Amino acid sequence: TDKILRLSQDLPIVLEVIESTERIEQLLPRLDEMVDGGLITLEKVRVILYRPAKG
């Protein structure tokens, strides 16, 4: 049961943030304080918003 508890505490998470470069740069030091280890990828994205047709 100890192993099951440990597994439930060590689950991976994915955090996606869409924001300006400046805001992301402000966030990185804060993430560094909060997380002991992990992987951060920074990507430039093109966001396309699709909405249902009216009518």
N, C-alpha and C positions, 0 to 999 in steps of 0.2 A: 504493500500500500504506500510505502514511502516513495517508491519509484514512480508510482502513478501520480502522486502529489507533485513530485519534482517535475515530471513531464508537463503537468498542467500549468506550472509556473514558468516554464521555459519555452512556451509556444512562440513561433515567429510571428511578427506583425509586419504589415506593410502600411506605411503612412505616405499618402500622396498629397502634395501641396502644389497648387497652381498659384503662383504669385510672381511679382516682379523680382528681378535679380537682386535689387537692393534689399527687399524684405527677406528674401531667402538668406542673404548674407548676414542679416541681423539675427536670424533664427539659429544659424549653425552653432554659435557659441553656447546658446541655451541647450540645444540638443546634446552637445558635448558634455555638459554638466549632468544631464539626466540619464545618459545611456553609457553603460560600461563597455560595450563593444557592439559591433554591427557593421553594416554596409550602407553607405549613402551614395546614391547616384544622382547627379544633377543633369537634367536633360532639357534642351530647348524643345518646346512642343508647339504644334500648330493646333489650336482648338477650333473645332467646327461644331456649332450647335445645331442640332436637328430638332425641329418641333413638328408635331402633327399638323396636317393641313386643316384649315378651318372649313367647316361646312359639313 
